[in-house]
Amino acid sequence: MSDREPGLSPIVKDITRVVAAFIMLFGFNIVFFGHLTPGGGFAGGVILAAGIILVVLAFGRQYGQRFNFTERMATFWDSMGALLFLLVALGGYTVGTFFLMSFIRLPEQKFTLLSAPAILICNIAIAAKVGAALFGVFIAMAIWRLARHQGKDLS
């Protein structure tokens, strides 16, 4: 492999192109149907972060930056996930009930995607927070390793 092409071998890149899409699809499935099946925001966020980390590891940092997989975006989605969860949690007060009570009223639908809309929104918020935080940890560890490899003191 040439020095001008970052990332891992072409075989790993080809496999990553196929597998990463399925990992992301599975992660979204776990997030969106977590209130009906085992899973939810935390598990789905971990799976989504693993998919993004796989892409960055296989193709290199520059490839990830083309898709805006940066520490700035990780911080943004981490904050947005926490804010969305807080808004849903406080939403119970808007209808005169309690903290984290379901405030979205829809016609009763059992075992469908919209059977528990507040929980679905909470799962999305938790997935954003967990996925972004794990990706942020990955970036921090990569920066630490790179700085250590170059002989810089981070303490």
N, C-alpha and C positions, 0 to 999 in steps of 0.2 A: 504494500500500500504506500502511496506517495505521501510526503509530508504536507502537501498543500491541501489534501482532502481530510478534514477533521472527522472524528468519529471512529467507530469500530469497523470491522471488516465488511465487505459488500454482502457477505452471507447474512451477517447479523442485521444489517440494514434492510435487506429484502424480507427477512422473517419479521422484523419489527414493523414494516409497512403493513403486513397482513395482520399480525397479532394485536397491535396497538388499537386498531379500529374495533376489534372484538372486545378488548379490555374496556375501552371507553363505553361501548354499547352496554356491556354487562354492568358497569358502574352506574350508568344512568338508569338501567332497569332496577337495580337494587335501591337506588334513591327514590325513584318515583313509585315503586310498589312496596316500599318498606313498611307501610302501615297495613298491608294485607298479607305479606309473606315475611319470612325471616330476613332481616336486613334493616335498612334505614339510612339515615344521614351519615352516621359515623362510618359504617362499613362501606357504603357507596363512596364516601369521600376518600377513604383509604385506597379503594380500587381506582378511582379517577386519578388520584395523585400518582399511584404506581404506573399508570399508563403514560402520564406526562413525563415522569422520571425516566421511563424506558426509552421514550423518544429522544429525550435530551442526552441520555447516556449513549445511545446508539449513533446519533447523528452529530452530536457536539453542541456546544453552547451557542454558536452562531446560528445554527439551524433553529434552535429553540427560541432565540431572540426574534427570528423572523415571524414566529407565531405568537410573539409577546409573552413567552414563558420567562419572565424576569422576576427579580426580587420585588420590584415595584408593583407588578401585577399580583404577586402573591400577597403582599401587604394589603393591597386594595381589596381583594376578594376575602381575605381574612376579616377585615373590618366590616365589609358589607354583609358577610354571613352573620357576624355577631349583631349588627344593627337590625337586620331582618328578623332574626330570632327574637330580639328584644321587642320589636314592634308587634310581632304576633303574640308574644307573651303579654304585653300591655293591652292588646286588643280586647281581651276579655273585659276590661274595665269600661270599654265603650258601650257595651250592651248591659252594663250593670251587674256583671257577674264577678268572677274572681280572676286572679292572675293566672295566665296560661289556660284559660277556659276557651273552648271553641266558640268563636263569635261569628263565624261565617255560617249563615243559614241557607241550606239548599234543600230541595225536596229529597226525601229519604231515598237513598240508593245504597243497597247493600253490596259489598264486595266489588266495588268499582273504583276506578282511579280517584273519583271525586267524592267518595263516601266519607272522607274525613279531610276536608280541604285545609284546615288549620294544621293538622299533623303533616300533611303533604308539604306545606310551605315551611314548616319547621324542619322537615327532613332536607329540603333543598338548602335552607340556611345552614344547617349543621354540615352538610356535605361541602358547601363552599368554604366554610370555616376550617374544617378538618383537612380537606384537600389542599387548600392554600397553605395552611400551617405546616403540613408535612412536606410540601414542595419547598417552602421557605427553609425548613430544617435541612433539606437536601442541598439547597443553594448555600446555606451557611457552612455546611460541612465541606462542600466543594471549594468554597473560598478559603476556608481554614487550611485544607490540604494543599491547595495551590500556593498559598502564602508560606506554609511550612516547607514545601518543596523548594521554593525560591529563597529560603533562608531568612524570611522576615519574622519578627517577633510580634505576635498578636496580643500579648498580655498587657 
